[in-house]
Amino acid sequence: MNKSAILYGPKDIRIEDTPMPVLSSDEVLIKSTDVSICATEVKYWYHGIPNVPQGTKIIQGHELGGIIEDVGSCQNFEKSMRVAVDPSIWCGICDMCMNGMSNLCRNLQFMSLPPVNGGFQQFYKVPSKNVHPIPTEIPPDCASMVEPVCVVLNAISDAKKISGSFDDKIIAIVGAGSLGLILTQALRLYGSPKMICVLEPLVYRLKMAEKFGADVLINPNPDNSIEAIMDVTKGLGADIVFEVSGDFEAYQIASNISKPAGSIIIVGIPVDQDYIPIQSIIARRAGLALKFVRRFNPKDFPQAIKLIASGKINVTDLISHKFSIEEISRAFELLHQHLDNALKVIIHPHQES
């Protein structure tokens, strides 16, 4: 049997045995070695998954590292190969996929959201096109960090489409969770910003942002963020603001600190997905450009793997805790309450508690 962590509803994860996956053509079986918990999954664990009928059960986990257990009829891979897994099940034939935007696939399904189970289980199957071999230079537990790096690369790509070069730009990052900290590192790989400002209420995360190269650290609230940014930017505001927290107040803060004709890159996913709270009077009068980032582009996986393997992006220091699958509820509680300086938490489905 296949030990799995099944989300039944808010704060209700149960460890159960589920059947082993049966492979169809062009699928491979993955032995799940490391699955990191996404901040959005913590929100879903606490509040429930939006727009999902009550009583729906799902196995979460979409930041995935593993070992190939069975290749079935696939000839492109070998058993025991270490891999990172793309959790987006894209069709490959719609107009979005054909134009290199598989993250916007019209038929997209996503592991960890109904009806496709994710990686908080000992074994799962995926299409072979979703499997990316990783080199020995990537440390244990870091295969699961490839997916969040891909999210950052997609956000950077989207920002450049509307803002052009990062050179000599003032860039603000609202939120210093794992995505914000990866973004802090990555920005200087793709340009030469004049200044990187990080806004984050948790002091231990601000310290990590400083370690990763942030120029300005701000502990924000809706009342002081404008004053703080205007002070360090000599009254200009930020050219580009990345919102990566998904917290209710963060969207308006991002709008407040942007300069006129600035760009806001919206990465964070709010609990209430019906709207985000940005006052139109501020955004309209400032002529702001808003760009919503849809997860990651599957084509970014090879580059993300190279950046981690080369050490150009440090994900090892983001991993604060590791738990067995039996301890997964404790892991979610730790992240929800921001206890013990929790940042990135890894689940080991085969580890004994």
C-alpha positions as CSV (number, residue, x, y, z in Angstrom):
1,M,0.0,0.0,0.0
2,N,0.9,3.6,-0.4
3,K,1.0,5.7,2.8
4,S,-0.7,9.1,2.1
5,A,-1.6,12.3,3.9
6,I,-5.2,13.1,2.8
7,L,-6.8,16.5,3.4
8,Y,-10.4,16.0,4.3
9,G,-11.1,19.6,5.2
10,P,-9.7,22.6,7.2
11,K,-7.1,21.4,9.7
12,D,-8.0,17.8,9.0
13,I,-5.2,15.7,7.5
14,R,-5.4,11.9,7.9
15,I,-2.7,9.4,7.3
16,E,-4.1,6.5,5.3
17,D,-3.0,3.7,3.0
18,T,-4.1,4.2,-0.6
19,P,-3.7,1.9,-3.6
20,M,-0.4,2.0,-5.5
21,P,-0.8,4.0,-8.8
22,V,-1.2,1.9,-12.0
23,L,0.8,3.3,-14.9
24,S,-0.7,3.9,-18.3
25,S,1.4,4.6,-21.4
26,D,3.9,7.4,-21.1
27,E,3.7,7.6,-17.3
28,V,6.4,6.9,-14.8
29,L,6.1,6.0,-11.1
30,I,7.9,8.3,-8.7
31,K,9.0,7.3,-5.2
32,S,8.4,10.6,-3.3
33,T,11.6,11.5,-1.4
34,D,11.1,15.2,-0.6
35,V,8.0,17.4,-0.8
36,S,8.2,21.0,0.4
37,I,5.1,22.8,1.7
38,C,3.9,25.8,-0.2
39,A,2.5,28.8,1.7
40,T,-0.7,28.5,-0.4
41,E,-1.2,24.9,0.8
42,V,-1.0,26.2,4.4
43,K,-3.8,28.6,3.6
44,Y,-5.9,25.8,2.1
45,W,-5.1,23.6,5.0
46,Y,-6.4,26.2,7.4
47,H,-9.3,27.8,5.5
48,G,-10.2,25.1,3.0
49,I,-9.7,25.0,-0.8
50,P,-11.7,27.7,-2.5
51,N,-14.5,26.7,-4.9
52,V,-14.2,23.0,-4.0
53,P,-17.4,21.2,-2.9
54,Q,-17.5,20.4,0.8
55,G,-16.4,16.8,1.5
56,T,-13.8,16.7,-1.4
57,K,-10.7,14.9,-0.4
58,I,-7.3,15.6,-1.8
59,I,-3.6,14.8,-1.3
60,Q,-1.7,18.1,-1.4
61,G,1.9,18.6,-2.2
62,H,3.1,20.1,-5.5
63,E,6.8,21.0,-4.8
64,L,8.2,17.6,-5.7
65,G,11.4,15.7,-5.5
66,G,11.7,12.0,-6.0
67,I,13.3,8.9,-7.5
68,I,12.0,7.0,-10.5
69,E,10.6,3.7,-9.2
70,D,9.1,2.3,-12.4
71,V,9.4,3.6,-16.0
72,G,6.6,1.4,-17.4
73,S,6.9,1.6,-21.2
74,C,8.8,4.8,-21.2
75,Q,12.3,4.5,-22.7
76,N,13.7,8.0,-21.8
77,F,14.4,7.3,-18.1
78,E,16.0,4.8,-15.9
79,K,14.9,3.4,-12.5
80,S,16.6,5.0,-9.5
81,M,17.2,8.3,-11.3
82,R,16.8,11.4,-9.1
83,V,14.2,13.9,-10.5
84,A,12.3,17.1,-9.9
85,V,8.7,16.9,-11.0
86,D,6.6,19.4,-12.8
87,P,3.2,19.3,-11.0
88,S,1.2,21.0,-13.8
89,I,-0.6,18.5,-16.1
90,W,-0.8,20.5,-19.4
91,C,-2.3,19.2,-22.6
92,G,0.4,20.3,-25.0
93,I,-2.1,20.8,-27.9
94,C,-4.2,23.9,-27.0
95,D,-3.2,27.4,-28.4
96,M,-1.6,28.4,-25.1
97,C,0.6,25.3,-25.0
98,M,1.5,25.6,-28.7
99,N,2.6,29.2,-28.1
100,G,4.9,28.3,-25.2
101,M,2.6,29.3,-22.4
102,S,1.7,25.9,-20.9
103,N,1.1,27.6,-17.5
104,L,-2.0,29.1,-19.2
105,C,-3.1,25.8,-20.7
106,R,-6.8,25.7,-21.4
107,N,-7.0,22.2,-20.1
108,L,-4.6,22.5,-17.2
109,Q,-4.9,20.3,-14.1
110,F,-2.5,20.7,-11.2
111,M,-1.3,18.1,-8.7
112,S,-2.6,18.8,-5.2
113,L,-5.8,20.3,-6.5
114,P,-8.9,18.2,-7.3
115,P,-9.1,15.9,-9.2
116,V,-5.3,15.3,-9.2
117,N,-3.5,14.2,-6.1
118,G,-0.2,15.6,-5.1
119,G,3.0,14.4,-3.6
120,F,2.2,13.9,0.1
121,Q,2.2,10.2,-0.4
122,Q,4.9,7.6,-0.8
123,F,4.4,6.9,-4.5
124,Y,2.6,8.8,-7.3
125,K,2.6,8.7,-11.1
126,V,3.1,11.5,-13.6
127,P,3.4,11.9,-17.4
128,S,7.0,11.4,-18.5
129,K,7.1,14.9,-19.9
130,N,6.8,16.2,-16.4
131,V,10.0,14.5,-15.2
132,H,13.3,16.4,-15.0
133,P,16.5,14.6,-14.1
134,I,18.6,16.4,-11.6
135,P,22.4,16.3,-11.2
136,T,24.4,15.1,-8.2
137,E,25.3,18.8,-7.4
138,I,21.8,19.3,-6.1
139,P,21.7,18.3,-2.4
140,P,19.2,16.0,-0.9
141,D,15.8,17.7,-0.2
142,C,16.5,20.4,-2.8
143,A,14.8,18.8,-5.7
144,S,11.5,19.9,-4.2
145,M,12.8,23.5,-4.4
146,V,13.0,23.5,-8.1
147,E,9.3,24.4,-8.5
148,P,9.4,27.5,-6.4
149,V,12.5,28.7,-8.3
150,C,10.5,28.2,-11.5
151,V,7.7,30.4,-10.1
152,V,10.3,33.2,-9.5
153,L,11.8,32.8,-13.0
154,N,8.3,33.2,-14.5
155,A,7.6,36.3,-12.4
156,I,10.9,37.8,-13.5
157,S,10.0,37.0,-17.2
158,D,6.6,38.6,-16.8
159,A,8.1,41.7,-15.1
160,K,10.5,42.2,-18.0
161,K,7.7,42.0,-20.5
162,I,6.1,45.1,-19.1
163,S,9.0,46.9,-17.4
164,G,12.0,46.1,-19.6
165,S,15.5,45.9,-18.1
166,F,16.0,45.8,-14.3
167,D,19.1,47.9,-14.7
168,D,19.1,51.0,-12.4
169,K,15.6,50.3,-11.3
170,I,14.3,50.5,-7.7
171,I,12.6,47.2,-7.0
172,A,10.5,46.3,-4.0
173,I,9.5,42.9,-2.8
174,V,6.5,42.6,-0.5
175,G,6.9,39.4,1.5
176,A,10.1,37.5,2.4
177,G,8.8,34.0,2.5
178,S,10.7,31.4,0.4
179,L,9.5,33.0,-2.9
180,G,10.5,36.5,-1.8
181,L,13.9,35.2,-0.7
182,I,14.5,33.3,-3.9
183,L,13.5,36.4,-5.8
184,T,15.9,38.6,-3.8
185,Q,18.7,36.4,-5.0
186,A,17.5,36.0,-8.6
187,L,17.0,39.6,-9.5
188,R,20.7,40.4,-9.7
189,L,21.2,37.4,-12.0
190,Y,18.9,39.1,-14.6
191,G,20.0,42.7,-14.3
192,S,21.6,45.3,-12.1
193,P,18.9,47.0,-10.0
194,K,19.7,50.2,-8.3
195,M,18.1,49.1,-5.1
196,I,16.2,46.0,-3.8
197,C,13.9,46.8,-0.9
198,V,12.2,44.0,1.0
199,L,9.1,44.5,3.1
200,E,8.4,41.8,5.7
201,P,6.8,41.9,9.2
202,L,8.7,38.8,10.5
203,V,12.2,39.8,11.7
204,Y,13.8,36.5,11.1
205,R,12.8,36.6,7.5
206,L,14.1,40.1,7.1
207,K,17.5,38.9,8.4
208,M,17.4,36.2,5.7
209,A,16.6,38.8,3.1
210,E,19.7,40.8,4.2
211,K,21.8,37.7,3.9
212,F,20.6,37.2,0.4
213,G,21.5,40.7,-0.8
214,A,18.6,43.0,0.0
215,D,19.7,46.6,0.2
216,V,16.8,48.0,2.3
217,L,14.8,46.1,5.0
218,I,11.4,47.4,6.0
219,N,9.0,46.1,8.6
220,P,5.8,47.3,7.1
221,N,2.3,48.1,8.0
222,P,-0.3,50.0,5.8
223,D,0.5,53.2,7.6
224,N,4.3,53.3,7.5
225,S,5.2,51.6,4.2
226,I,4.8,54.6,2.0
227,E,6.8,56.8,4.3
228,A,9.6,54.2,4.6
229,I,9.9,53.6,0.8
230,M,9.7,57.3,0.0
231,D,12.4,58.0,2.5
232,V,14.9,55.5,1.0
233,T,14.0,56.4,-2.6
234,K,14.1,60.1,-2.1
235,G,10.4,60.5,-2.8
236,L,10.4,58.5,-6.0
237,G,8.8,55.2,-5.0
238,A,9.6,51.8,-6.6
239,D,9.8,51.2,-10.3
240,I,8.7,47.6,-9.9
241,V,6.9,46.0,-7.0
242,F,6.7,42.2,-6.6
243,E,3.8,41.1,-4.4
244,V,4.7,37.6,-3.2
245,S,2.9,37.2,0.1
246,G,-0.7,36.8,-0.7
247,D,-1.7,38.6,2.5
248,F,-4.7,40.8,2.4
249,E,-2.8,44.1,3.2
250,A,0.1,43.3,0.9
251,Y,-1.7,44.2,-2.3
252,Q,-2.6,47.7,-1.2
253,I,0.9,48.2,0.2
254,A,2.3,47.2,-3.2
255,S,0.1,49.8,-4.9
256,N,1.0,52.5,-2.3
257,I,4.8,52.2,-2.7
258,S,4.9,52.1,-6.5
259,K,6.0,55.2,-8.4
260,P,3.7,56.7,-11.0
261,A,3.7,54.6,-14.2
262,G,5.3,51.8,-12.1
263,S,4.6,48.0,-12.4
264,I,3.1,45.6,-9.8
265,I,3.9,42.0,-10.4
266,I,1.3,39.9,-8.5
267,V,2.6,36.5,-7.5
268,G,0.9,35.8,-4.2
269,I,-2.4,33.9,-4.0
270,P,-4.9,35.3,-1.5
271,V,-7.2,33.2,0.7
272,D,-10.2,34.9,-0.8
273,Q,-9.7,34.5,-4.5
274,D,-12.7,36.5,-5.6
275,Y,-10.7,39.8,-5.6
276,I,-7.6,41.5,-4.4
277,P,-7.9,44.8,-2.4
278,I,-6.2,47.5,-4.4
279,Q,-7.9,50.9,-4.4
280,S,-8.6,51.9,-7.9
281,I,-8.2,55.6,-7.2
282,I,-4.6,55.0,-6.3
283,A,-3.7,52.6,-9.0
284,R,-5.6,54.6,-11.7
285,R,-4.2,58.0,-10.8
286,A,-0.7,56.6,-10.7
287,G,-1.2,54.8,-14.1
288,L,0.1,51.5,-12.6
289,A,0.5,48.4,-14.7
290,L,-0.6,45.2,-13.0
291,K,0.7,41.8,-14.1
292,F,-0.7,38.6,-12.7
293,V,1.7,35.7,-12.6
294,R,0.3,32.3,-13.2
295,R,2.5,29.8,-11.3
296,F,5.4,28.9,-13.5
297,N,6.2,28.0,-17.1
298,P,7.2,24.3,-17.5
299,K,10.0,25.4,-19.8
300,D,11.8,27.0,-16.9
301,F,12.6,23.7,-15.1
302,P,16.0,23.1,-16.8
303,Q,17.1,26.7,-16.0
304,A,15.9,26.4,-12.4
305,I,17.8,23.1,-12.0
306,K,21.0,24.8,-13.3
307,L,20.7,27.7,-11.0
308,I,20.4,25.5,-7.9
309,A,23.1,23.1,-9.0
310,S,25.5,25.9,-9.6
311,G,24.8,27.5,-6.3
312,K,23.7,30.8,-8.0
313,I,20.5,30.4,-6.1
314,N,20.8,29.1,-2.5
315,V,17.8,27.1,-1.5
316,T,19.5,24.9,1.1
317,D,19.5,27.7,3.7
318,L,15.8,28.2,3.2
319,I,15.0,24.8,4.5
320,S,14.3,25.2,8.2
321,H,12.5,22.0,9.2
322,K,12.0,18.4,8.0
323,F,9.2,16.0,9.1
324,S,7.9,12.5,8.4
325,I,4.5,12.2,6.8
326,E,3.0,11.2,10.1
327,E,4.0,14.6,11.5
328,I,2.5,16.6,8.6
329,S,-0.2,18.3,10.7
330,R,2.5,19.5,13.1
331,A,4.4,20.9,10.1
332,F,1.4,22.8,8.8
333,E,0.7,24.2,12.2
334,L,4.3,25.4,12.5
335,L,4.1,27.3,9.2
336,H,0.6,28.7,9.9
337,Q,1.7,30.2,13.3
338,H,5.3,31.1,12.1
339,L,6.8,29.1,15.0
340,D,10.4,28.3,15.5
341,N,11.5,30.6,12.6
342,A,9.9,28.2,10.2
343,L,10.5,29.1,6.5
344,K,10.6,26.1,4.2
345,V,9.4,22.8,5.6
346,I,10.2,19.5,3.9
347,I,8.0,16.3,4.2
348,H,9.7,12.9,3.8
349,P,7.0,10.4,2.9
350,H,9.2,7.4,3.5
351,Q,10.8,8.6,6.8
352,E,9.7,6.9,10.0
353,S,8.4,9.2,12.7
